[in-house]
Amino acid sequence: MRNYIITTDNNSDLPESYYSEHGIGCTYLSYSMNGVNYTHDNFLPVHEFYDSMRNGALPTTAQVNPENARLMMEPYLKQGLDILHIAFSSGLSGTYNSTRIAAEELAEEYPDRKIMVIDSLAASLGQGLLIHYAQKKKEAGEDMETVAAWVEEHKNNIVHLFTVDDLNHLYRGGRVSRTTAFVGSMLNIKPVMHVDEEGKLIPVGKIRGRKKSILELARLMDERIGSYKDSCDTIFISHGDCEDEAHFLEAKIKEKYQINTVIINPVGATIGAHSGPGTLALFFLGDTK
């Protein structure tokens, strides 16, 4: 079997330790806030980033460009490795397309190597969960083509359910209207959303009150999990600097399901810039995305 590596971008929101422990390559999106540009070398600590947003900072983000993607991938090709890259949803960013362009250029320069770039149609730890399953298959000895085929076949089984605490961040990012944000904030409405099969954010409900919105995530899992109910033993939860609520959600799910593997990790700055502090997201395998 040809040697290969799985690579991704940091919108997968996996812990840095996960990348290093499993030998996963990663390219990083940058962001700017209060006149400062932040890259992987100087990312703010999570709490400091979200506190800045709570205090009125309005961060902006930049997608991975083809040169960034190339700088990440080329060293692996020089080592004689093929590459399976699982990219952030094309429905939310141009990062997938930039990586695809870089891969096409590199394929011409390294004709003996194979590069496969998959649009995950996923975000945050939904993308991370897809990578997790792919990496498990790689470590079990499956070849790159087999793993890639599984990812393509099952990427729309990665259920994304999330709620946000402040609608104004979604409004600023063009996800909800000004009226929705204003009225929702006045009435303490917390939207529940998911990522659809085109990799875009879609509202699925409006819940009044924060605790009820978190409980709604657990309830919706019952609806979406379908035939995976008895086999689902893994959930990932990402949060916008609200870890206690993430553990509350974890406990509620464990009351119903035999969960053995959980990763809880913050929503990174490039997604958090658009979703804001208090975002809480749940990911698992289900029949429908």
Salt bridges, closest charged atoms under 4 A:
GLU16 OE2 - HIS40 NE2 3.50
ASP51 OD2 - HIS47 NE2 3.12
ASP51 OD1 - ARG54 NH1 2.90
GLU74 OE1 - ARG70 NE 3.57
ASP82 OD2 - ARG2 NE 2.63
ASP82 OD1 - ARG113 NE 2.97
GLU104 OE2 - ARG100 NH1 2.79
GLU109 OE1 - ARG70 NH2 2.50
GLU139 OE2 - HIS22 ND1 2.77
GLU145 OE2 - LYS114 NZ 3.04
GLU152 OE1 - LYS155 NZ 2.87
ASP165 OD1 - LYS190 NZ 3.14
ASP166 OD2 - HIS169 NE2 3.79
GLU198 OE1 - LYS200 NZ 3.73
GLU216 OE2 - ARG219 NH2 2.80
ASP222 OD2 - LYS256 NZ 2.58
GLU223 OE2 - ARG219 NH1 2.69
ASP241 OD2 - HIS47 ND1 2.76
ASP241 OD2 - ARG54 NH1 2.94
GLU243 OE2 - HIS247 NE2 3.31
GLU245 OE1 - ARG210 NH2 2.71
GLU250 OE1 - HIS247 ND1 3.06
GLU250 OE2 - LYS254 NZ 2.91
GLU255 OE2 - LYS252 NZ 3.75
